[in-house]
């Protein structure tokens, strides 16, 4: 691990995993709408959302997916990691008050390019709400030393 508690490419092994959980609040949804400009009524208007297939408001999919980023940046590989790509499949809605747990697992380490392929899964109460995979660039102890 590096000095900021992350893993360098040299430390990573297939099968390593880490998780991060966050409860999605009303404030998160309102602030995400403001920051992103995504003011879809299904996220911010209960009256409108109650008439949809979801029967109530849901969190933005990308807000829920951002919890994956927190797991990657804060846990595995950790600080200094650079996102290169992410594929997402949204499986179920996340509602205000739900606790989303993002789990990332090392699928492949490409050491010479400092690349790491990760499987990414978000769950709420054990139910998968998002699944996908990510490609990131990890830090390197050799590069810092050189």
PERAZI-V393506 format. One line per field, one symbol per residue. ss: DSSP state (~ for helix, > for strand, _ for the rest). psi: psi as a letter, one per 40 degrees, with the letter a starting at -180 (. if undefined). Layout:
ss->???
psi->???
This chain:
ss->_______>~~~_____>>>>>>>__~~~~~~~~~~~____~~~~_~~~~~__________~~~~~~~~~~~~~~_______>>>>>>>>>________>>>>>>>>>>>>~~~_>>>>>>>>>>__>>>>>>>>>>>_>_~~~~~_
psi->iieefihideeiiheiiiihihhhidddddddddddegfhdedehdddddeieefiiiihdddddedddddddedhdahehhhdihhihhdiihiheihhhhhhhhdihgddefihhiihhhihfehhdhiaiihihiihddddd.
